[in-house]
Amino acid sequence: MLKTLSRPLVRISERWLPSALTFAVILTAIVAVLALLLTDAGPVDVVRGWGDGLIGLLAFMTQMALILLLGHMLANTGPVRRLLTRAASVPRTAPQAYGFVALCAAVASLITWGLGLVVAALLSIEVARSGRERGLKLHFPLLVASGYSGYVVWHMGYSGSGPLAVATPGSDVANQLGTTIPVTDTIFTWWNIVGIVLAVAVVVVTMARLAPSGDDPVVELPAGADLAREESELLDTRSGEGPTPAERLDGSRVITTALGVALLAYLVTYYAQEGFVLTLDIVNWTFLCLVMLLVKSPAELGRLVVDAARNVGDILLQFPLYAGILGIMTGSGLIAVFADFFVSISNEYTLGLWAFLAGGLINMFVPSGGGQFAVQAPIFFEAAAKLGVDPSIVTMGIAYGDQWTNMIQPFWALPLLAIARLRIRDIMGFTAVTLIVTGFVFAFTIMLPAWFGA
C-alpha cells in the first residue's frame, strides 16, 4: 500500500517540483497575494513589509547557520566519521538499509537538528557505498529521503527551538507568559517521549516498506558522492627544513583541546548554576566543545570549517527570502488571520491539535521553527490562557506542526541535498509519504495530555 501511494507522489515531484530557490520565490508571491486578499494591507504595505522583513531574522539566522556548521563539523571529525563508516556495514538487506538510515538520522536529529541533517546525508552515502561493495542494489534517493524522514522528529528533542525559546529567560514568549516553561514540561514529558517512540518506529517501518522490488527503478550512488578521501597534509615549501614553530603549533592538539576544555568548564559551571536550562546558544557551545575536543589540530579544524561552510551558503541565501515572507505575514496581519481562525474553532480539548495543524500550515510559508514560533505562539498562548489549557501543550503542538510539514517544504533539505548531490524532486515523493503517516502520530500524541493529563 505504501509503495502504491509513493509512486504517483514520486512522479509528481520529479515532474512538477521546482528548485528550492524557485519554490521560495513562488511562496513569496502567494503570500503577497493572500495578504492583499485577506487583510487591509495594500501593495505598498506588502512591499514594505517584505523589504523590512529581509533583515528581520539575522540574529536567528546566525544561530541556525552555526548549528548547521557545527553539526557538519562534528559529523566529519575523525571519531564520528569512523563511527559512521562502521555503522554503514550494519544493514544486511535493502529494507534494513533504508530503515537503519532513518533510525540513525532520527536519533541524531533528537540531539540537534543540524547534526541530524548532516548524519542523514553522510550515512546515506556510506550505506550506499558499503551496500554497493556487498552487492546490494540500493536506491540512493530513497536512502537520502529516509535520512530526511528521520528529521521529522527534530523539534521534539534537544535542539527544539520552540521549547528552548519558552525555556529561555528574557525571550519574547517567556516575557508574554510572565514565566519560563522548563524543558521537563515540554521535551521531557511522558507524552512527548511516547510520541517520539511512535513516530520513529512508524518512519523506520515506512522507509523499509518503500524499498524497490521487481521492476522498480533503482538509482545507485552517483559518481563523486563517495565520502572516502585522504586528509590533506600541510605542505613544507622550505626545502631541507623542518616545520616552523608556527606550523608545529597549528599541527598540535594543544590549542583546540585547551579551547574545548575551557568550553566544557563553562558548560559545567552553567548547568551547576542554572540547572538543566537549554537555549540555542548552549546547544551551539556544547557542540563546539565536542568539535574542539575531537579534532586533532587547528589545521584539521580549518579544513572542517571550509567543508562545512560550503553547505551553509544556500541557507544564508534563502533564509532572508523566508524572513521576507515572515515580514509580509506579520506586517499585514496575515499570520494572525491564519492563527485566529484555528483559535476560533478550538476548545480546551482541541487547542493543542489545532496548534499542530496551524503550525504545519504556517511552516509551509515560514519554515523557521524559531521564527514561526515567535509570531504564532503568542496568539495560541493567549487562547490557552482563556481556555485554561497548559501552555506546554500549545508549545509542543506548534513544534509538531513545524517539523511535520518540513517533509514537503524543501528549505531544510537544502544542506542534506547539497552533501548528497541530489535535487529536492528526487526525494520529495518519498518524504510526502512520511508526512502522511506521521501526521496521524503527531495528532494522536498532542491529544494525549488532553485525555490523560499533561
C-alpha positions as CSV (number, residue, x, y, z in Angstrom):
1,M,0.0,0.0,0.0
2,L,2.8,2.4,0.9
3,K,4.6,1.8,-2.4
4,T,1.4,2.3,-4.3
5,L,0.9,5.6,-2.5
6,S,4.5,6.7,-3.1
7,R,4.7,6.0,-6.9
8,P,2.3,8.9,-8.0
9,L,3.9,11.2,-5.4
10,V,7.4,10.5,-6.8
11,R,6.2,11.1,-10.4
12,I,4.5,14.4,-9.4
13,S,7.6,15.6,-7.5
14,E,10.0,14.7,-10.4
15,R,7.9,16.4,-13.0
16,W,6.5,19.5,-11.2
17,L,8.5,20.4,-8.2
18,P,10.9,23.3,-8.9
19,S,14.2,24.1,-7.3
20,A,14.2,25.2,-3.6
21,L,15.0,28.8,-4.6
22,T,12.2,28.9,-7.1
23,F,9.9,27.4,-4.5
24,A,10.8,30.3,-2.1
25,V,10.1,32.9,-4.8
26,I,6.7,31.3,-5.7
27,L,5.8,31.2,-2.0
28,T,6.6,34.8,-1.6
29,A,4.2,35.7,-4.5
30,I,1.5,33.5,-3.0
31,V,1.8,35.1,0.5
32,A,1.8,38.6,-1.1
33,V,-1.5,37.8,-2.9
34,L,-3.1,36.3,0.2
35,A,-2.1,39.4,2.2
36,L,-3.8,41.6,-0.3
37,L,-6.9,39.5,-0.4
38,L,-7.4,38.6,3.3
39,T,-6.1,41.7,5.1
40,D,-6.4,45.5,4.8
41,A,-2.8,45.8,3.6
42,G,-2.2,47.5,0.2
43,P,0.6,46.8,-2.3
44,V,2.9,49.4,-0.7
45,D,2.4,47.9,2.7
46,V,3.2,44.4,1.3
47,V,6.3,45.6,-0.4
48,R,7.5,47.5,2.7
49,G,6.7,44.5,5.0
50,W,8.7,42.2,2.7
51,G,11.7,44.6,2.4
52,D,11.8,45.3,6.1
53,G,11.4,41.6,6.9
54,L,14.5,40.6,4.8
55,I,16.7,41.5,7.8
56,G,14.3,40.6,10.5
57,L,15.9,37.2,11.4
58,L,19.6,38.0,11.1
59,A,20.4,37.0,14.7
60,F,18.4,33.9,14.5
61,M,19.9,33.2,11.1
62,T,23.4,33.2,12.7
63,Q,22.3,30.8,15.4
64,M,20.8,28.4,12.8
65,A,23.8,28.7,10.5
66,L,26.1,28.0,13.4
67,I,24.1,24.9,14.4
68,L,24.4,23.6,10.8
69,L,28.1,24.5,10.6
70,L,28.9,22.8,13.9
71,G,26.8,19.8,13.2
72,H,28.6,19.3,9.9
73,M,32.0,19.7,11.5
74,L,31.1,17.3,14.3
75,A,29.9,14.6,11.9
76,N,33.1,15.0,9.9
77,T,35.6,14.7,12.9
78,G,37.7,11.5,12.7
79,P,36.0,9.6,15.6
80,V,32.5,10.4,14.3
81,R,33.3,9.6,10.7
82,R,34.8,6.2,11.8
83,L,31.7,5.5,13.7
84,L,29.6,6.3,10.6
85,T,31.7,4.0,8.5
86,R,31.4,1.1,10.9
87,A,27.6,1.8,11.3
88,A,27.2,1.7,7.5
89,S,28.0,-2.1,7.5
90,V,25.2,-2.9,9.9
91,P,22.3,-3.3,7.4
92,R,22.4,-6.7,5.7
93,T,19.4,-6.2,3.3
94,A,18.0,-3.3,1.3
95,P,14.9,-2.7,3.5
96,Q,17.2,-2.8,6.6
97,A,19.4,-0.1,5.0
98,Y,16.5,2.4,4.5
99,G,15.1,1.8,7.9
100,F,18.6,2.0,9.5
101,V,19.4,5.3,7.9
102,A,16.0,6.7,9.1
103,L,16.6,5.5,12.6
104,C,20.1,6.9,12.9
105,A,19.0,10.3,11.4
106,A,16.1,10.4,13.9
107,V,18.4,9.8,16.9
108,A,20.9,12.4,15.6
109,S,18.0,14.9,15.0
110,L,16.8,14.5,18.5
111,I,20.2,15.5,19.7
112,T,20.4,18.5,17.4
113,W,18.7,19.2,14.1
114,G,22.0,20.3,12.4
115,L,23.7,17.0,13.3
116,G,20.6,15.1,12.1
117,L,20.7,16.6,8.7
118,V,24.4,16.0,8.2
119,V,24.3,12.5,9.6
120,A,21.4,11.7,7.3
121,A,23.4,12.7,4.3
122,L,26.8,11.2,5.3
123,L,25.3,8.0,6.5
124,S,23.2,7.7,3.3
125,I,26.4,7.9,1.3
126,E,28.3,5.5,3.5
127,V,25.5,2.9,3.5
128,A,25.2,3.2,-0.3
129,R,28.9,2.7,-0.7
130,S,29.0,-0.2,1.7
131,G,26.0,-1.8,0.1
132,R,27.5,-1.5,-3.4
133,E,30.6,-3.3,-2.2
134,R,28.5,-6.1,-0.8
135,G,26.3,-6.4,-3.9
136,L,23.2,-4.7,-2.5
137,K,21.3,-2.6,-5.1
138,L,20.2,0.4,-3.0
139,H,18.1,3.3,-4.4
140,F,20.1,6.3,-3.4
141,P,17.3,8.9,-3.5
142,L,15.3,6.7,-1.1
143,L,18.3,6.4,1.2
144,V,18.5,10.2,1.4
145,A,14.8,10.5,1.7
146,S,15.0,8.0,4.6
147,G,17.6,10.2,6.3
148,Y,15.5,13.3,5.8
149,S,12.4,11.5,7.1
150,G,14.3,10.8,10.4
151,Y,14.5,14.6,10.7
152,V,10.7,14.7,11.2
153,V,11.2,14.4,15.0
154,W,13.8,17.1,15.5
155,H,11.5,19.6,17.2
156,M,10.7,17.0,19.9
157,G,14.4,16.9,21.0
158,Y,17.4,18.6,22.5
159,S,17.6,21.5,19.9
160,G,13.8,22.2,19.5
161,S,13.8,25.9,19.1
162,G,10.2,26.4,20.3
163,P,10.6,24.5,23.7
164,L,14.0,26.2,24.1
165,A,12.5,29.6,23.4
166,V,10.0,29.3,26.2
167,A,12.6,27.9,28.5
168,T,15.0,30.8,27.9
169,P,14.6,33.7,30.4
170,G,14.1,37.1,28.7
171,S,12.7,35.6,25.5
172,D,9.7,37.4,24.0
173,V,7.4,34.4,24.6
174,A,8.6,33.9,28.1
175,N,8.0,37.6,28.8
176,Q,4.5,37.3,27.5
177,L,3.8,34.3,29.7
178,G,5.4,36.0,32.7
179,T,7.4,32.9,33.4
180,T,9.5,30.3,31.6
181,I,8.4,26.7,30.8
182,P,11.2,24.2,31.7
183,V,12.0,21.5,29.2
184,T,10.8,19.0,31.7
185,D,7.3,20.2,30.9
186,T,7.8,20.0,27.1
187,I,10.5,17.9,25.6
188,F,10.8,15.5,28.5
189,T,7.1,14.9,29.2
190,W,5.9,11.3,29.1
191,W,3.6,12.0,26.2
192,N,6.3,13.7,24.1
193,I,8.6,10.7,24.7
194,V,5.7,8.3,23.7
195,G,5.3,10.4,20.5
196,I,9.0,10.2,19.7
197,V,9.0,6.4,20.0
198,L,5.8,6.0,17.9
199,A,7.0,8.5,15.2
200,V,10.4,6.9,14.9
201,A,9.0,3.4,14.7
202,V,6.5,4.5,12.0
203,V,9.1,6.2,9.9
204,V,11.6,3.3,10.1
205,V,8.9,0.8,9.1
206,T,7.6,3.0,6.3
207,M,11.0,3.6,4.7
208,A,11.8,-0.1,4.8
209,R,8.4,-0.9,3.1
210,L,9.2,1.6,0.3
211,A,12.2,-0.5,-0.8
212,P,12.2,-1.0,-4.6
213,S,11.3,-4.5,-5.8
214,G,10.8,-6.3,-9.1
215,D,11.0,-3.8,-11.9
216,D,11.1,-0.7,-9.8
217,P,13.9,1.6,-11.0
218,V,17.0,1.8,-8.8
219,V,19.3,4.8,-8.9
220,E,22.5,3.9,-7.2
221,L,25.1,6.1,-5.5
222,P,26.2,8.7,-8.1
223,A,29.8,9.2,-9.1
224,G,31.6,11.8,-7.0
225,A,29.4,11.4,-3.9
226,D,31.7,8.9,-2.2
227,L,32.9,10.2,1.1
228,A,36.3,8.4,1.0
229,R,39.1,10.8,0.7
230,E,42.6,11.3,2.0
231,E,43.2,14.0,4.5
232,S,45.5,16.7,3.1
233,E,48.8,17.4,4.7
234,L,50.4,20.7,5.4
235,L,53.0,21.3,2.7
236,D,56.5,22.2,3.6
237,T,57.8,24.6,0.9
238,R,61.1,25.2,2.6
239,S,63.5,22.6,1.1
240,G,65.6,20.8,3.6
241,E,64.0,22.5,6.6
242,G,61.7,21.1,9.3
243,P,58.4,22.6,10.3
244,T,58.5,26.1,11.8
245,P,57.3,26.7,15.4
246,A,54.1,28.2,13.9
247,E,53.5,25.1,11.8
248,R,54.1,22.9,14.8
249,L,51.6,24.9,16.8
250,D,49.0,24.7,14.0
251,G,49.5,20.9,13.8
252,S,49.3,20.5,17.6
253,R,46.3,19.4,19.6
254,V,47.1,21.8,22.4
255,I,45.2,24.8,21.1
256,T,41.9,23.1,20.2
257,T,41.9,20.9,23.3
258,A,42.5,23.9,25.5
259,L,39.5,25.7,24.0
260,G,37.4,22.6,24.3
261,V,38.3,22.2,28.0
262,A,37.5,25.9,28.6
263,L,34.1,25.4,26.9
264,L,33.5,22.3,28.9
265,A,34.3,24.2,32.1
266,Y,31.9,26.9,31.1
267,L,29.1,24.4,30.4
268,V,29.6,22.6,33.7
269,T,29.5,25.9,35.5
270,Y,26.4,27.0,33.6
271,Y,24.5,23.8,34.4
272,A,25.6,23.9,38.0
273,Q,24.3,27.4,38.4
274,E,21.2,27.4,36.1
275,G,20.1,23.8,36.3
276,F,19.1,21.9,33.1
277,V,18.1,25.1,31.2
278,L,18.8,24.7,27.5
279,T,19.0,27.5,25.0
280,L,20.1,27.6,21.3
281,D,23.3,29.2,22.4
282,I,24.1,26.5,24.9
283,V,23.3,23.8,22.3
284,N,25.8,25.5,20.0
285,W,28.5,25.8,22.6
286,T,28.0,22.2,23.5
287,F,28.7,21.0,20.0
288,L,31.6,23.5,19.6
289,C,33.1,21.9,22.7
290,L,32.8,18.4,21.3
291,V,34.3,19.5,18.0
292,M,37.3,21.1,19.8
293,L,37.9,18.0,21.9
294,L,37.6,15.6,18.9
295,V,39.8,17.4,16.2
296,K,43.5,16.8,16.1
297,S,44.7,20.3,15.4
298,P,43.8,23.8,14.3
299,A,44.8,22.8,10.8
300,E,42.2,20.0,10.8
301,L,39.6,22.4,12.3
302,G,40.3,24.8,9.4
303,R,39.6,22.1,6.9
304,L,36.3,21.1,8.6
305,V,35.2,24.8,8.6
306,V,35.9,25.1,4.9
307,D,34.0,21.9,4.1
308,A,31.0,22.8,6.3
309,A,30.8,26.4,5.0
310,R,30.0,25.1,1.5
311,N,26.7,23.7,2.8
312,V,25.7,26.9,4.7
313,G,25.6,29.1,1.6
314,D,22.1,28.1,0.4
315,I,20.7,28.6,3.9
316,L,22.2,32.1,4.1
317,L,20.9,33.0,0.6
318,Q,17.3,31.7,1.1
319,F,16.8,32.5,4.7
320,P,16.3,36.2,4.0
321,L,13.6,35.3,1.5
322,Y,11.7,33.4,4.1
323,A,12.3,36.2,6.5
324,G,10.7,38.5,3.9
325,I,7.7,36.1,3.8
326,L,7.5,36.4,7.6
327,G,7.7,40.2,7.2
328,I,4.7,40.2,4.9
329,M,2.7,37.8,7.1
330,T,3.4,39.8,10.3
331,G,3.2,43.3,8.8
332,S,-0.1,42.7,7.1
333,G,-1.6,40.6,9.9
334,L,-1.9,37.5,7.7
335,I,-0.4,35.2,10.2
336,A,-2.9,36.4,12.8
337,V,-5.7,35.7,10.3
338,F,-4.5,32.1,10.0
339,A,-3.9,31.6,13.7
340,D,-7.1,33.3,14.8
341,F,-9.1,31.0,12.6
342,F,-7.8,28.0,14.3
343,V,-8.2,29.6,17.7
344,S,-11.8,30.4,16.9
345,I,-12.7,26.7,16.3
346,S,-10.8,25.4,19.3
347,N,-11.8,24.4,22.8
348,E,-9.8,23.3,25.9
349,Y,-9.5,19.7,24.4
350,T,-8.7,20.5,20.8
351,L,-6.5,23.6,21.1
352,G,-3.3,21.5,21.0
353,L,-4.5,19.7,17.9
354,W,-5.3,23.0,16.1
355,A,-2.0,24.4,17.2
356,F,-0.4,21.5,15.5
357,L,-2.4,21.9,12.3
358,A,-1.8,25.7,12.2
359,G,1.9,25.1,12.8
360,G,2.0,22.8,9.9
361,L,0.2,25.3,7.6
362,I,2.3,28.3,8.6
363,N,5.5,26.3,8.4
364,M,4.9,26.0,4.6
365,F,5.3,29.8,4.4
366,V,7.8,30.4,7.2
367,P,10.0,27.3,7.5
368,S,11.8,28.5,10.6
369,G,10.9,26.8,13.8
370,G,12.1,29.7,15.9
371,G,10.8,32.5,13.6
372,Q,7.4,30.8,13.2
373,F,7.1,30.1,17.0
374,A,7.9,33.8,17.8
375,V,4.9,35.0,15.9
376,Q,2.5,32.1,16.3
377,A,3.0,31.2,19.9
378,P,1.7,34.4,21.5
379,I,-1.7,34.0,19.8
380,F,-2.1,30.5,21.0
381,F,-0.8,31.3,24.4
382,E,-3.5,33.9,24.8
383,A,-6.1,31.3,23.7
384,A,-4.6,28.8,26.1
385,A,-5.0,31.3,29.0
386,K,-8.6,31.9,28.1
387,L,-9.4,28.2,27.7
388,G,-7.4,27.1,30.7
389,V,-5.0,25.0,28.6
390,D,-1.4,24.2,29.8
391,P,0.8,26.4,27.6
392,S,3.3,23.5,27.3
393,I,0.7,21.7,25.2
394,V,0.5,24.6,22.8
395,T,4.3,24.8,22.7
396,M,4.6,21.2,21.6
397,G,1.6,21.4,19.2
398,I,3.3,24.2,17.3
399,A,6.6,22.3,17.4
400,Y,4.9,19.2,16.0
401,G,3.4,21.2,13.1
402,D,6.7,22.8,12.3
403,Q,8.6,19.6,12.0
404,W,5.7,17.8,10.3
405,T,5.4,19.8,7.1
406,N,9.2,20.0,6.7
407,M,8.7,16.8,4.8
408,I,7.1,18.7,1.9
409,Q,8.9,22.1,2.5
410,P,12.3,22.0,0.8
411,F,14.1,24.6,2.9
412,W,15.7,22.4,5.5
413,A,16.5,19.7,2.9
414,L,19.0,22.0,1.3
415,P,22.1,21.1,3.3
416,L,21.4,17.4,3.1
417,L,20.8,17.6,-0.7
418,A,24.0,19.7,-1.1
419,I,26.0,17.0,0.6
420,A,24.3,14.1,-1.3
421,R,24.3,16.0,-4.6
422,L,20.6,15.4,-5.3
423,R,17.7,17.6,-6.1
424,I,14.6,18.2,-4.0
425,R,12.4,16.5,-6.6
426,D,14.5,13.3,-6.2
427,I,13.3,12.7,-2.6
428,M,10.0,14.6,-2.1
429,G,7.8,11.8,-3.4
430,F,9.1,9.6,-0.6
431,T,9.0,12.2,2.1
432,A,5.4,13.1,1.2
433,V,4.6,9.6,2.4
434,T,6.4,10.3,5.7
435,L,4.2,13.4,6.0
436,I,1.0,11.3,5.7
437,V,1.9,8.6,8.2
438,T,3.5,10.8,10.8
439,G,0.6,13.2,10.7
440,F,-1.6,10.6,12.4
441,V,1.1,10.0,15.0
442,F,1.5,13.7,15.9
443,A,-2.2,14.3,16.0
444,F,-2.6,11.3,18.4
445,T,0.3,12.4,20.6
446,I,-0.8,16.0,21.1
447,M,-4.2,14.7,22.2
448,L,-2.7,12.5,24.9
449,P,-2.3,15.2,27.6
450,A,-5.9,16.3,27.0
451,W,-7.1,12.7,27.5
452,F,-4.8,11.7,30.3
453,G,-3.4,14.9,31.8
454,A,-0.1,16.7,31.0
